[in-house]
Amino acid sequence: MQLKAILRYPLLFITLATLFGCNESKTNKTEDKVIVSFKKEGVLHLKKAESDSIIKTLDIEIADNDYETQTGLMYRTQLKTNHGMLFIFPDMDYRSFYMKNTKIPLDIIYIDENYKIVSFQKNAKPFNEASLPSEAPAQYVLEINAGLCDEWQLEIGDRIAFLTLE
């Protein structure tokens, strides 16, 4: 009789663990239903330093307040090749980004107050919370899909020019 009582508790424990495990996976599926859409707020040109020729033109979203800067491209499931997010800061400083809650790999481009590229963090891994710092002070940061810096042959010294739609 005592043996039956002892065997009942592990079985109860396993049953409860299974039930709670199922509830957790349902929560994750609900989170994946959050969809953040791209909102075009400007146009940005990437230009070669030596010739000033346009390398690529992108539609951009602007992040210029605390909430937008902290959220960035978090929760996005995709970013088109001709899209990016431009972070605008009020001053020049060393910047550092991370990939918390960011589902897509990114290239992060650090740009100074003269619109010159000063540093890169290429192929930032999704969900990685490691610091991805600039190597020089920057006032602007551009995030694009991982691999595009190499594909477009961007280099330190290349420049950006942008217009906002507002």
C-alpha positions as CSV (number, residue, x, y, z in Angstrom):
1,M,0.0,0.0,0.0
2,Q,2.8,2.5,0.9
3,L,4.5,1.6,-2.4
4,K,1.5,2.8,-4.4
5,A,1.5,6.1,-2.5
6,I,5.2,6.7,-3.2
7,L,4.7,5.9,-7.0
8,R,1.8,8.3,-7.3
9,Y,3.8,11.5,-6.5
10,P,6.4,11.1,-9.2
11,L,3.6,10.4,-11.7
12,L,1.8,13.5,-10.5
13,F,5.1,15.5,-10.8
14,I,5.6,14.3,-14.4
15,T,2.0,15.1,-15.4
16,L,2.3,18.7,-14.0
17,A,5.6,19.3,-15.7
18,T,4.2,18.2,-19.0
19,L,1.2,20.4,-18.6
20,F,3.3,23.5,-17.7
21,G,5.7,22.7,-20.6
22,C,2.8,22.8,-23.1
23,N,1.6,26.1,-21.7
24,E,5.1,27.6,-22.2
25,S,5.2,26.7,-25.9
26,K,1.7,28.3,-26.5
27,T,3.1,31.5,-25.0
28,N,6.0,31.5,-27.4
29,K,3.7,31.0,-30.4
30,T,1.6,34.0,-29.3
31,E,4.8,36.2,-29.1
32,D,5.7,35.2,-32.7
33,K,2.3,36.7,-33.8
34,V,3.6,40.2,-33.0
35,I,4.2,41.9,-36.4
36,V,6.0,45.1,-36.7
37,S,5.7,46.6,-40.1
38,F,8.2,48.8,-41.9
39,K,7.2,52.5,-42.0
40,K,9.1,54.5,-44.7
41,E,10.2,57.8,-43.1
42,G,13.0,58.8,-45.4
43,V,15.4,57.9,-48.2
44,L,19.2,57.3,-47.7
45,H,22.0,57.2,-50.3
46,L,25.2,55.3,-49.6
47,K,28.0,57.0,-51.5
48,K,31.6,56.0,-52.4
49,A,34.1,58.4,-50.7
50,E,36.5,58.8,-53.7
51,S,33.8,59.4,-56.4
52,D,30.7,60.5,-54.5
53,S,28.8,58.0,-56.7
54,I,25.7,56.4,-55.2
55,I,26.3,52.8,-54.2
56,K,22.8,52.1,-53.1
57,T,19.5,53.9,-52.2
58,L,17.5,52.7,-49.2
59,D,14.1,53.5,-47.8
60,I,14.6,54.1,-44.1
61,E,12.8,54.2,-40.8
62,I,14.1,56.9,-38.4
63,A,14.9,56.2,-34.7
64,D,15.4,59.6,-33.0
65,N,13.8,59.3,-29.6
66,D,14.6,57.1,-26.6
67,Y,11.8,54.6,-27.2
68,E,12.6,54.1,-30.9
69,T,16.4,54.0,-30.2
70,Q,15.9,51.3,-27.6
71,T,13.5,49.3,-29.6
72,G,15.2,49.6,-33.1
73,L,14.5,46.5,-35.2
74,M,13.5,44.3,-32.3
75,Y,10.7,41.8,-33.0
76,R,11.0,42.1,-36.8
77,T,10.9,38.9,-38.8
78,Q,12.2,40.4,-42.0
79,L,13.9,43.5,-43.5
80,K,13.9,44.0,-47.2
81,T,17.2,44.5,-49.0
82,N,16.4,48.1,-49.9
83,H,15.3,48.9,-46.3
84,G,17.2,50.1,-43.2
85,M,16.8,51.9,-39.9
86,L,18.8,55.1,-39.3
87,F,19.4,56.0,-35.6
88,I,19.9,59.8,-35.1
89,F,21.6,60.9,-31.9
90,P,21.9,64.5,-30.6
91,D,25.7,64.3,-30.3
92,M,28.9,62.5,-31.2
93,D,29.9,59.7,-28.9
94,Y,31.1,56.1,-28.9
95,R,28.0,54.0,-29.5
96,S,27.2,50.4,-28.6
97,F,24.3,48.2,-29.9
98,Y,23.2,44.7,-29.1
99,M,20.7,42.2,-30.6
100,K,18.3,41.6,-27.8
101,N,14.9,40.5,-29.2
102,T,16.2,41.1,-32.7
103,K,15.2,38.1,-34.9
104,I,17.2,39.0,-38.1
105,P,21.0,39.2,-38.5
106,L,22.2,42.7,-39.2
107,D,25.2,44.8,-40.3
108,I,25.5,47.9,-38.1
109,I,27.2,50.9,-39.6
110,Y,28.5,53.8,-37.4
111,I,28.6,57.2,-39.0
112,D,30.1,60.5,-37.8
113,E,28.5,64.0,-37.8
114,N,30.0,64.6,-41.3
115,Y,28.0,61.6,-42.6
116,K,31.2,59.5,-43.0
117,I,31.3,55.8,-42.1
118,V,33.7,55.4,-39.2
119,S,33.1,51.8,-38.1
120,F,31.2,48.5,-38.8
121,Q,29.8,45.6,-36.8
122,K,29.1,43.0,-39.5
123,N,26.8,39.9,-39.2
124,A,25.4,40.7,-35.8
125,K,23.7,37.5,-34.6
126,P,20.0,37.4,-33.7
127,F,19.2,37.5,-29.9
128,N,22.9,38.0,-29.0
129,E,23.1,40.5,-26.1
130,A,26.9,41.0,-26.4
131,S,28.0,44.6,-26.9
132,L,28.7,45.7,-30.5
133,P,30.6,49.0,-30.0
134,S,31.7,51.6,-32.5
135,E,35.5,52.0,-33.0
136,A,35.1,55.8,-33.2
137,P,32.6,58.4,-32.1
138,A,29.4,58.4,-34.1
139,Q,26.2,60.5,-34.4
140,Y,24.3,58.2,-36.7
141,V,23.9,54.4,-36.9
142,L,22.5,52.5,-39.9
143,E,21.2,49.0,-39.5
144,I,20.8,46.9,-42.7
145,N,20.6,43.1,-43.4
146,A,23.7,41.1,-42.5
147,G,26.1,40.7,-45.4
148,L,25.1,43.8,-47.4
149,C,28.1,45.8,-46.2
150,D,30.3,43.2,-47.9
151,E,28.0,42.8,-50.9
152,W,27.9,46.5,-51.5
153,Q,31.7,46.8,-50.8
154,L,31.2,49.5,-48.2
155,E,34.3,50.9,-46.6
156,I,35.4,53.2,-43.8
157,G,35.2,56.8,-45.3
158,D,32.2,56.1,-47.5
159,R,29.4,58.5,-46.9
160,I,25.6,58.7,-46.5
161,A,23.1,61.4,-47.4
162,F,19.5,61.2,-46.3
163,L,16.2,63.1,-46.6
164,T,13.3,62.6,-44.2
165,L,9.7,62.6,-45.4
166,E,8.4,64.8,-42.6
